[in-house]
Amino acid sequence: MRNIWSIVKKEIRSYFSSPIAYVVLFGFQLLVGYFFYSLVWWFNSQAMQMSQNPAYYQQINVNQMVFSPLFHNMSIILILVAPLLTMRLLSEEKKNGTDELLFTSPLSVVQIVLGKYFAALFMLIVMLTLTAVLSVFVFAHGNPELAPWLTGYLGLFLMGATFIAIGLFFSSLTENQIVSAFLTFCTLLLFLVLNWVSASGTAVWQKVFGYLSFSQHFDDLTRGILDTKDLVYYLSFSFFGIFLTHAVIQSRRWR
């Protein structure tokens, strides 16, 4: 565990010693802040209109009208951000030739992969925590339900962890960071739109594509529904990405 923690600290220092961390954090907060402001403004306008009719006013739900669409917007932004967090993790080592020193060190492949992965997860947690501060204003002046808010952020974390695992795998395949980021982005976008593609297929393909789609499993979490199948889906994808990364590095280490 000490070796993994050493890699995590090294990678975190690398993030903040370059503009990557600051650009990603600022850009993510800026976009999320814009969507949050727009949704709150729209919610207030709808609430004022519905307040004239008590029957409609009772149907107003902050979670469904503000947080649920906000979480979906954040998931789209994560598709753009995740490749930036992972593109350099292993590609840079290979390009600079430091991968040979890393692979011949006493560190095991599992420790190397997990250290890189946890460092990117740390950045994801920081990003999500900063956006959660915005919700303080809603809880202070409104009456949202806590459970859907918590499961929504849990879904964002699990989805982000899956994105990072996939990005880490592509970073292990090439020394070109741009190629790594592009492949990661295309793959994440593909799995996101599978749910839309399934609408035009047969019943069997609809079930298959629907299950493989990121958005299909994310919807329930934004509504406060914590289903085991959704947790297993994201954890399985994350494990599979880490496993593939381990296999790539292991094969390179013994060449």
C-alpha positions as CSV (number, residue, x, y, z in Angstrom):
1,M,0.0,0.0,0.0
2,R,2.9,2.3,0.7
3,N,4.2,1.9,-2.9
4,I,0.8,2.7,-4.3
5,W,0.5,5.8,-2.1
6,S,4.0,6.9,-3.4
7,I,2.8,6.7,-7.0
8,V,-0.4,8.5,-6.1
9,K,1.5,11.4,-4.5
10,K,3.9,11.6,-7.5
11,E,1.1,11.8,-10.0
12,I,-0.8,14.4,-8.0
13,R,2.3,16.5,-7.9
14,S,2.6,16.1,-11.7
15,Y,-1.0,17.2,-12.2
16,F,-0.5,20.4,-10.2
17,S,3.0,21.2,-11.5
18,S,1.5,21.6,-14.9
19,P,-1.5,23.6,-16.2
20,I,-3.6,20.4,-16.7
21,A,-5.1,20.3,-13.2
22,Y,-5.9,24.0,-13.1
23,V,-7.4,24.1,-16.6
24,V,-9.5,21.0,-16.0
25,L,-10.7,22.2,-12.6
26,F,-11.5,25.7,-13.8
27,G,-13.2,24.5,-17.0
28,F,-15.3,21.9,-15.2
29,Q,-16.5,24.3,-12.6
30,L,-17.2,27.0,-15.1
31,L,-19.4,24.7,-17.3
32,V,-21.2,23.2,-14.3
33,G,-21.7,26.6,-12.8
34,Y,-23.3,27.8,-16.0
35,F,-25.6,24.9,-16.3
36,F,-26.5,25.2,-12.6
37,Y,-27.3,28.9,-13.0
38,S,-29.4,28.3,-16.1
39,L,-31.4,25.5,-14.4
40,V,-32.0,27.4,-11.2
41,W,-33.2,30.5,-13.3
42,W,-35.5,28.3,-15.3
43,F,-36.8,26.6,-12.2
44,N,-37.6,29.9,-10.6
45,S,-39.5,31.1,-13.6
46,Q,-41.5,27.9,-13.8
47,A,-42.2,28.1,-10.0
48,M,-43.5,31.7,-10.4
49,Q,-45.9,30.6,-13.2
50,M,-47.1,27.5,-11.4
51,S,-47.6,29.4,-8.1
52,Q,-50.8,30.9,-9.7
53,N,-52.3,27.4,-9.8
54,P,-52.0,25.4,-6.6
55,A,-52.6,22.1,-8.3
56,Y,-49.5,22.6,-10.5
57,Y,-47.5,24.2,-7.8
58,Q,-47.6,21.1,-5.7
59,Q,-45.9,19.1,-8.6
60,I,-42.8,21.3,-8.5
61,N,-39.8,19.1,-7.7
62,V,-36.3,20.6,-7.3
63,N,-34.6,17.3,-7.8
64,Q,-36.3,16.5,-11.1
65,M,-36.2,20.0,-12.5
66,V,-32.7,21.1,-11.3
67,F,-30.4,18.3,-10.1
68,S,-31.4,15.5,-12.5
69,P,-30.7,17.5,-15.7
70,L,-27.6,19.0,-14.0
71,F,-26.2,15.5,-13.3
72,H,-26.8,14.5,-16.9
73,N,-25.1,17.6,-18.1
74,M,-22.2,16.9,-15.8
75,S,-21.9,13.3,-17.2
76,I,-21.5,14.8,-20.7
77,I,-18.8,17.2,-19.4
78,L,-17.0,14.2,-17.8
79,I,-16.7,12.6,-21.3
80,L,-14.7,15.7,-22.3
81,V,-12.7,15.9,-19.1
82,A,-11.8,12.3,-18.4
83,P,-9.5,12.0,-21.5
84,L,-7.5,15.0,-20.3
85,L,-7.0,13.4,-16.9
86,T,-5.8,10.1,-18.2
87,M,-4.0,10.9,-21.5
88,R,-0.6,11.5,-19.9
89,L,-0.6,8.9,-17.1
90,L,1.2,6.2,-19.1
91,S,1.7,7.8,-22.5
92,E,4.1,10.4,-21.1
93,E,6.1,7.7,-19.3
94,K,6.5,5.8,-22.6
95,K,7.3,8.9,-24.6
96,N,10.0,10.1,-22.1
97,G,11.5,6.7,-21.8
98,T,10.8,6.6,-18.1
99,D,8.6,3.6,-18.4
100,E,11.6,1.3,-18.6
101,L,12.8,2.6,-15.2
102,L,9.2,2.2,-13.8
103,F,8.8,-1.4,-15.1
104,T,12.2,-2.5,-13.8
105,S,11.6,-1.1,-10.4
106,P,10.6,-3.2,-7.4
107,L,7.0,-2.0,-7.9
108,S,4.6,-4.6,-9.2
109,V,2.4,-3.9,-12.2
110,V,-0.7,-3.9,-10.0
111,Q,0.9,-1.2,-7.8
112,I,1.8,0.9,-10.8
113,V,-1.7,0.7,-12.4
114,L,-3.6,1.3,-9.1
115,G,-1.3,4.2,-8.2
116,K,-2.0,5.9,-11.5
117,Y,-5.7,5.1,-11.3
118,F,-6.1,6.4,-7.8
119,A,-4.4,9.7,-8.6
120,A,-6.9,10.3,-11.4
121,L,-9.7,9.3,-9.0
122,F,-8.4,11.9,-6.6
123,M,-8.8,14.6,-9.2
124,L,-12.3,13.4,-10.0
125,I,-13.3,13.6,-6.3
126,V,-11.9,17.2,-6.1
127,M,-13.9,18.2,-9.2
128,L,-17.1,16.7,-7.9
129,T,-16.6,18.1,-4.4
130,L,-16.2,21.6,-5.7
131,T,-19.4,21.4,-7.7
132,A,-21.3,20.1,-4.6
133,V,-20.7,23.5,-3.0
134,L,-23.3,24.9,-5.5
135,S,-25.9,22.7,-4.0
136,V,-25.6,24.4,-0.6
137,F,-27.6,27.4,-2.0
138,V,-30.4,25.0,-3.1
139,F,-30.6,23.2,0.2
140,A,-30.5,26.6,2.1
141,H,-33.3,28.2,0.1
142,G,-35.3,25.2,-1.1
143,N,-36.5,21.7,-0.1
144,P,-34.8,19.1,-2.3
145,E,-34.6,15.5,-1.3
146,L,-31.2,14.4,-0.1
147,A,-31.3,10.8,-1.3
148,P,-31.6,11.5,-5.1
149,W,-28.8,14.1,-4.7
150,L,-26.5,11.6,-3.0
151,T,-27.2,8.8,-5.4
152,G,-26.7,11.3,-8.3
153,Y,-23.3,12.2,-7.1
154,L,-22.5,8.5,-6.5
155,G,-23.5,7.8,-10.1
156,L,-21.2,10.6,-11.3
157,F,-18.3,9.2,-9.3
158,L,-18.9,5.6,-10.6
159,M,-19.3,6.9,-14.1
160,G,-16.1,9.0,-13.8
161,A,-14.2,6.0,-12.3
162,T,-15.3,4.0,-15.3
163,F,-14.2,6.7,-17.7
164,I,-10.8,6.9,-16.0
165,A,-10.3,3.2,-16.2
166,I,-11.0,3.2,-19.9
167,G,-8.7,6.3,-20.4
168,L,-5.9,4.6,-18.5
169,F,-6.1,1.6,-20.8
170,F,-5.8,3.7,-24.0
171,S,-3.0,5.7,-22.3
172,S,-1.1,2.4,-21.9
173,L,-1.4,1.6,-25.7
174,T,0.3,4.7,-27.1
175,E,3.0,7.2,-26.4
176,N,1.0,10.0,-28.1
177,Q,-1.2,11.8,-25.6
178,I,-3.5,13.2,-28.3
179,V,-4.2,9.8,-29.7
180,S,-4.9,8.4,-26.2
181,A,-7.3,11.3,-25.5
182,F,-9.1,10.9,-28.8
183,L,-9.5,7.2,-28.5
184,T,-10.8,7.6,-25.0
185,F,-13.3,10.3,-26.0
186,C,-14.6,8.3,-29.0
187,T,-15.1,5.2,-26.9
188,L,-16.9,7.0,-24.1
189,L,-19.1,8.8,-26.6
190,L,-19.9,5.5,-28.3
191,F,-21.1,3.9,-25.0
192,L,-23.1,7.0,-24.2
193,V,-25.1,7.0,-27.4
194,L,-25.7,3.2,-27.4
195,N,-29.0,3.8,-25.7
196,W,-30.1,6.0,-28.6
197,V,-29.0,3.5,-31.2
198,S,-30.9,0.7,-29.5
199,A,-34.2,2.5,-30.2
200,S,-34.0,1.6,-33.9
201,G,-33.0,-2.1,-33.3
202,T,-34.8,-5.3,-32.5
203,A,-36.0,-6.2,-29.0
204,V,-32.9,-8.3,-28.4
205,W,-30.5,-5.6,-29.5
206,Q,-32.4,-3.0,-27.6
207,K,-31.8,-4.9,-24.4
208,V,-28.1,-5.5,-25.2
209,F,-27.3,-1.9,-26.3
210,G,-29.4,-0.5,-23.5
211,Y,-27.5,-2.5,-20.9
212,L,-24.1,-1.5,-22.3
213,S,-25.0,2.2,-22.4
214,F,-23.6,4.5,-19.7
215,S,-26.7,6.6,-19.6
216,Q,-29.1,3.8,-19.1
217,H,-27.6,2.9,-15.7
218,F,-27.1,6.5,-14.8
219,D,-30.8,7.5,-15.1
220,D,-32.0,5.5,-12.1
221,L,-29.2,6.9,-9.8
222,T,-30.2,10.5,-10.6
223,R,-33.8,9.6,-9.5
224,G,-32.6,8.2,-6.2
225,I,-32.9,4.6,-7.2
226,L,-29.9,2.6,-6.0
227,D,-30.0,-0.7,-7.9
228,T,-27.3,-3.4,-7.5
229,K,-27.2,-4.0,-11.3
230,D,-26.1,-0.4,-11.9
231,L,-23.3,-0.7,-9.2
232,V,-22.2,-4.0,-10.7
233,Y,-22.2,-2.5,-14.2
234,Y,-19.9,0.5,-13.4
235,L,-17.6,-1.6,-11.1
236,S,-17.3,-4.3,-13.7
237,F,-16.4,-1.8,-16.4
238,S,-13.8,-0.1,-14.1
239,F,-12.3,-3.5,-13.2
240,F,-12.2,-4.5,-16.9
241,G,-10.4,-1.3,-17.8
242,I,-7.8,-1.8,-15.0
243,F,-7.4,-5.4,-16.0
244,L,-6.7,-4.5,-19.7
245,T,-4.2,-1.9,-18.6
246,H,-2.4,-4.4,-16.3
247,A,-2.3,-6.9,-19.2
248,V,-0.7,-4.3,-21.6
249,I,1.9,-3.3,-19.1
250,Q,2.7,-6.9,-18.1
251,S,3.2,-7.9,-21.7
252,R,5.5,-4.9,-22.2
253,R,7.4,-5.5,-19.0
254,W,8.5,-9.1,-20.0
255,R,9.4,-8.4,-23.6
